[in-house]
């Protein structure tokens, strides 16, 4: 059996359930050390346990890789200036969000709006960067933020900056009359300027898409909170009614018990009268 390599150990580690991460990290580090890779064992032992949202993104790579690669492909097309890919990019991100929710639910984690928002932002950041560097694919130890976002640090809240105005395309440089004197080919300069402008537009579009997704997630969270509050109000009202019914029934039971006691007393009185009459009748017969 071939000795385990560092990359294989990392791949194995980041696929385990989150609550087994620390135990598995220790076991795999021991395997690497036993195989003679002390350097790899040390590096592996230093890998941090990811937050739930980053763990979910890792699982998307291991269990829904085609969908992640489709997201990366739409982002690549946007970077190439093909802005018509924006709709496909948003659709790919939405599909991955649903798959992440299923993964979290199946694993017993809370698929809250805050967690799903962090998943979407990390996916947007990876897509904008074009890959997982400096981490290995599917081995994030922390969340990522796409361009234009800044983590505030409390409760996973993400700042939603106002989108800047669209960057205008740079003016087309007029070709000099003597290109050889300028030291560069005008056509090359023009192509480079257009490429840089397209990349800037693509980055801004990706950031705008991520901002829109985060804003939509926030609206969904607020709607869910309102729904929960309304349901809570309804249940509290129903509980008050039920408690009132219990009190009324208890009073009714107490009244019936009093009536029953009085009826028993009357039965005893009637029985005593009947017995007295029977005795008198017997005396007359004698």
Long-range contacts (C-beta under 8 A, 24 or more apart in sequence): 3-35, 3-36, 3-37, 4-28, 4-31, 4-32, 4-35, 4-37, 5-37, 5-40, 6-32, 6-37, 6-40, 6-43, 6-44, 7-136, 9-40, 9-44, 10-44, 10-47, 10-136, 10-139, 11-136, 11-138, 11-139, 13-44, 13-47, 13-139, 14-50, 14-55, 14-58, 14-62, 14-138, 14-139, 14-140, 15-58, 15-59, 15-62, 15-138, 17-107, 18-49, 18-50, 18-52, 18-55, 18-107, 18-109, 21-49, 21-50, 22-49, 25-49, 47-139, 47-141, 48-141, 48-142, 49-141, 50-140, 50-141, 50-142, 51-118, 51-142, 51-143, 52-104, 52-109, 52-110, 52-115, 53-115, 53-116, 53-118, 53-119, 53-122, 53-143, 53-156, 54-118, 54-122, 54-140, 54-141, 54-142, 54-143, 56-100, 56-103, 56-104, 56-109, 56-115, 56-119, 57-100, 57-119, 57-122, 57-123, 57-126, 57-140, 58-138, 58-139, 58-140, 59-100, 59-103, 59-107, 60-96, 60-99, 60-100, 60-103, 60-123, 61-137, 61-138, 62-138, 63-103, 64-96, 64-99, 67-92, 67-95, 67-96, 67-99, 68-96, 68-123, 71-96, 71-123, 71-127, 72-126, 72-127, 72-130, 72-131, 74-127, 75-127, 75-128, 75-130, 75-206, 76-130, 78-202, 78-205, 78-206, 79-130, 79-198, 79-199, 79-202, 79-203, 80-198, 80-202, 81-195, 81-198, 81-199, 81-201, 81-202, 83-201, 83-202, 83-205, 86-205, 86-209, 89-127, 89-206, 89-209, 90-209, 90-212, 90-213, 93-120, 93-123, 93-124, 93-127, 93-209, 93-213, 96-120, 96-123, 97-123, 113-217, 113-218, 113-220, 113-221, 113-224, 114-155, 114-156, 114-221, 115-156, 116-217, 117-156, 117-158, 117-213, 117-214, 117-217, 117-218, 117-221, 118-143, 118-156, 118-158, 120-210, 120-213, 120-214, 120-217, 121-145, 121-146, 121-149, 121-158, 121-210, 121-213, 121-214, 124-206, 124-209, 124-210, 124-213, 125-210, 127-206, 128-203, 128-206, 128-207, 128-210, 146-206, 146-207, 146-210, 147-203, 147-206, 147-207, 148-207, 148-210, 148-211, 149-207, 149-210, 149-211, 149-214, 158-214, 160-211, 160-214, 160-215, 160-218, 161-211, 163-207, 163-208, 163-211, 164-204, 166-201, 166-204, 167-197, 167-200, 167-201, 167-204, 169-194, 169-197, 170-196, 170-197
